[in-house]
């Protein structure tokens, strides 16, 4: 069974993934809307930036985040000036890293959902006297609900599964930055294979369940679409 | 200079031509914007709604300025008291029919009389039985009727309809046309109706604005425009006149019905139309011939005394189009130019029109 240390890592992972999902959805919604509707020449560049975490080795991302959050880095200087100290090897630093690392998993499903809706429902709402923000909240958001569910599940699962970034900027501090993936790594390093098995097996089941749910949802949604 | 009640002037450069229109339309009835695909009809509607911004233009509806480049006025769409029915059914799929109908209603300022309006719109379009359904549970025709009711519920000063029947099959179009006729006859809201269908012009139009490559080539009451000889406007297969009439009598022995119009009457096949029903009659120019004296021994059942208003050359050099006034009503006749010379036809001459065929528009 899971040891107390393992449970601590599980709860920390869930906390990190939940916070990342909530904050990232808030951040990704306007970004995805902009990407889905803008004709700005910046669109391609911003889209590429958002997608970068998909292709970059997590160590590269982690390395630059570590530099940025460190005492000499711009982010580090800012947080120091505000009296928070540096963020590297803290839970907050880990949260920022997770948000950046999972950005495409939230933005892209939302962007696709907004693009699929098109401009027509918003035009219809405008002809029915809805102000732009009103139309966005009462028409675009409900119509994009499947995209939000997909984005939330993917973000959560992806955050649970991250390893490289965590190791680079979080270290492996129990109760602060030690999540399931780094915990498993620790067990293996220490040759505690039984402990590693329990955690790794749980992760395997969790990941399979997430993908199964997503697949079922997508087939149901595609049947519902006209 | 007096400003017309409903006036639209728009100048908008487009990829293939410049849209440049300037016209007025009456305070009630259906004003049809008619023309081939790509003539700029939908663009005009979108500009009037404020969905597209013609930098150079003026839109005055019901005496209110919605847009005017001189006073730098441009109301955003949501502040224009209009209703818009799009070509494809555009109900919100996450709401049921009732919530769709109430969406606009809830956002109109003076909602005091709103309920009555909604009930009136539901009754007017016969959708009371659909209120709990969702969009995907409705037929195409039902969706468009709900969309029209949703637009009407906000009590718009202007109803814009962009080819509302184009996405429907023949049967559904036939199903929804009577509802549109009812709107035209019972509402005091003016409607701008975009179509390239001759059938819809003949059935629905009270006013006709004919567009070609972004320009207005003819504008006026539909009977007037269709009987024009200077700019012949052909809807359907041939030029011809349109008459508003009422079924007034029937001859059961010969299966004929008599339709009276403001200055005469015509016999047509009796299809069982209800007595007193308002009908539109279409008389093609090729079905009208002219005699200078009243014929007595003829198989033609419909003879109308007329005065020649104008004579214009037709598409072929052997033919002429003659515009005839029969009291308040207008007819077109296609005759050979040799007949014009032989009968000494000229403007102002009193003649008899023999009408070989009258079609009921339905």
Interface residues (C-beta under 8 A of the other chain):
Chain A: X120 X121 X123 X124 X125 X126 X127 X128 X129 X130 X131 X132 X134 X135 X138 X139 X142 X143 X145 X224 X226
Chain B: X49 X50 X51 X76 X77 X78 X79 X82 X83 X84 X86 X88 X90 X92 X93 X94 X103 X104 X107 X108 X136 X150 X151 X154
